Amino acid sequence: MTQRFLISGLALVLLSACNAEPQTSDRVTSVDLDQPAADAPPPSPPPPPSLAANAANDGQPDLTPATLTPEAERTEKGARNVLLSFARAIELEEWDQAWAMLDEGSQSQWPRAEWAGMFDDLRDITVAVPNGRMEGAAGSSYYTTDLIITAQDADGRPIRYEGPIVLRRSNDVPGATEAQRRWHIYSLDLSATH
């Protein structure tokens, strides 16, 4: 459907705005907005779909693990709370949020850009984190399981990253900081196979 707008008395409006003597006009002009003017530049093309539709790694939604009661935080439920948030961040291509859940040792193993680049060309990402085992040692608790990432690479071939992931928290020992008493990803070892 062609949209048309009527313009009448434009000179009257412009002249009155400039304190000039108004002149009336009975002339009505029709403008067709669907037809570009002959000397008008062509309209800009829309942004590429990859830029317009790709909301990956934009920090949304916030995947910070939910706050648990102190009793639940100490248990396997606390460890899985962090683990599932980490897995969800990878599935949603929120690389920065997933990277922030790694401890400093794992972050130095995979600097932020390298971490994101490892997954950058993957599509249809699915992450599995089966039940693991909980252990305690010398004032710390550990939760160990496997992380299994399946996806398709840029050529449509299946790819799989798999390896052990260990979460750790300091038990309520004197001198432990609040951050140390929260579960965090202590180590991660991933191997890729096509």
Helices and strands as residue ranges (DSSP letters): E 4-8, H 10-17, E 28-32, H 49-53, H 70-73, H 76-91, H 95-100, H 104-109, H 112-119, E 123-128, E 133-137, E 140-152, E 158-170, E 184-188, E 191-193
